[in-house]
């Protein structure tokens, strides 16, 4: 896809076709996250790729809004060091958001839908994935071919009007 088509096609997808994703496509999505920008190039992330259906079902229980993870073809869990310093924590969260968006856009470019999910039960997520105690699971990105309709540019997105959001020069 062209860049603009990718940007206007990406949407949250929470129902997926029952088919695996090719290793090369998953690797490309992960590479997009690895290449994402970060403050001082710290790259404060690790990514855990999960494709095992039993493990995906377990992961779907670590947050009340993560049910779609169980039906995904793959889920990427973004992991980072626990930060006590509020400034470091804010920068790290911003960096993780950039990595997540890079992966979601790379997925959309391949026609793969994505749906993000939080992680509220950190202990359970650590247990399922073997994550060290000095790290936390920041978020999950469920991936799969959309079950309802393929990704394509959305002409009328459900967004606030441009002129309500954009302020030129000053508020």
N, C-alpha and C positions, 0 to 999 in steps of 0.2 A: 504494500500500500504506500501511497504518498504520505508524507508526514501529517498534513492537514487531515487527510482521511482517517489516519490512525487516531489523531486527537479527537475527531468528531464521532468516531465509531465506538471508542471505548466506553463501556458502561458496566455497571455491576451486574455480574451474571451469577446466579445462585442455583441454577439447575443445569446439569451437564449431561451430554450423551454418555452412554456407557461404553467408552472406548479409551484405550490408553493413548498417551501422547508420546510421539517419537522422542527418543533420547536426545537427538540433535536439537530438537525444538526446545526441550527443557534446558539443555545446556546453553542455548542462545539466550533464553530468558534469564537464567542465572548470571550469565556473562554481562547482561545489561545492568543487573543490580551491582555486580562487582565493579563495573566501570562508572557508577554514579558518583557525582561530586560529593565531597564532604569537607567540613571545616578543617583546615590545615592538613588535608589529605589523610586524616586519621583513620578513615574507613572503619568506623566503630561497629562493624557487623560481622556476623557469621550467618550462613544460610543453611538450613536443614531441609533437604528435599525428601518428602514422604510420598510414596506411591502405593504402599501396601494397604489394601482395603481395610483390614482389621485395625491397623494403626490410625488410618484416617477416621474411622468410626470412633476410636478412642479420643482423638484430638477434637472431634466435634463436640465433645462434652466439656471442654475447658472454658467455655464461655456460652452463655445462654443464647447468643445470636450466631453461633458457629455451626448450626445444623447442616449448612450447605457443604461444609468440609467433608462430611461423610460420603457425599455423592460425587466429589471431585475426582478427576483422574490423577491429580497430583496437588499437593499443597506445599508451599514454601513457608517455613517458619523463620522469621527474622529474629536473630538472637543478638544481644549486646551485653556488655559489662554493666553491672549495677553501678550507678553513679550517685554519690552522696551530694556532690556539689551541684546546686541548682543551675548554675550557668552551663556547666558541662552537660548536665542532663538535658537542658533545652537544646543545645547545639546537637547533641546526639539524636534527639527525637526528630529534629529537622532533617538531619542526614539520613536517618532511617526512612523518613517520608520520601526523600528523593530517590533512595534505592527502590522503595516499593513502587513508586510511580514509574520509574524506568522499567521495572520488570512488567508492570501492567501494560505499559505501552508496547513493549517488545512482544508481549503475548498477543495483544490486539493486532499487531502487524502480521502475526501468523494466523489470525482468525481464531485465536484461543481467548475465551472469556475468562474473567477474573472477578473474584469477590473477596474483599478483605474481611478479616474478623479479628477481634480483640482476644486477649488471653487473660481471664480473671483468676483461674486456678493455676497459679505458677508452679506449685509443688507437683501437681498432677502432670502438667506439661513437661516439667523437668524429668519426672519419672518415666513418662512415655518415650521421651527422646534422648535420655541420658545427658541432659544439659548440666554442666557444672554449677555448683551452688553460688558462685560469684557472678553468674549471668542470669538474665531473664529473657523470656520470650516476649518480644515487643509486639508482634502481630503476625497474623497468618494470611497468606494469599492463596486462596483456593483457585485451581485452574482446571479448565476442561473446555471441550467444544460445547457451545451453547445448545441446550436441548430445544429451546423455543424457536429461535430464529438466528441466522448468522449475524455476525457483526457487520454493520454497514453505517455510513454516515447518518446521523440523526439530524433531520432538518429543523425540528422544533423541540429542542431539549427542555426539560423541566428545570429551568434555571430562572433566577431573578432577571428582570430586564437589564440589558447592557447599561442604559443610562442611570439605572438605580445603583449599579455596582461601580461604574467607572467615574472617577472624578479627575478632571484634567486641570493640572496646575495647582489646585488646592481643593479642599472640601467645598 
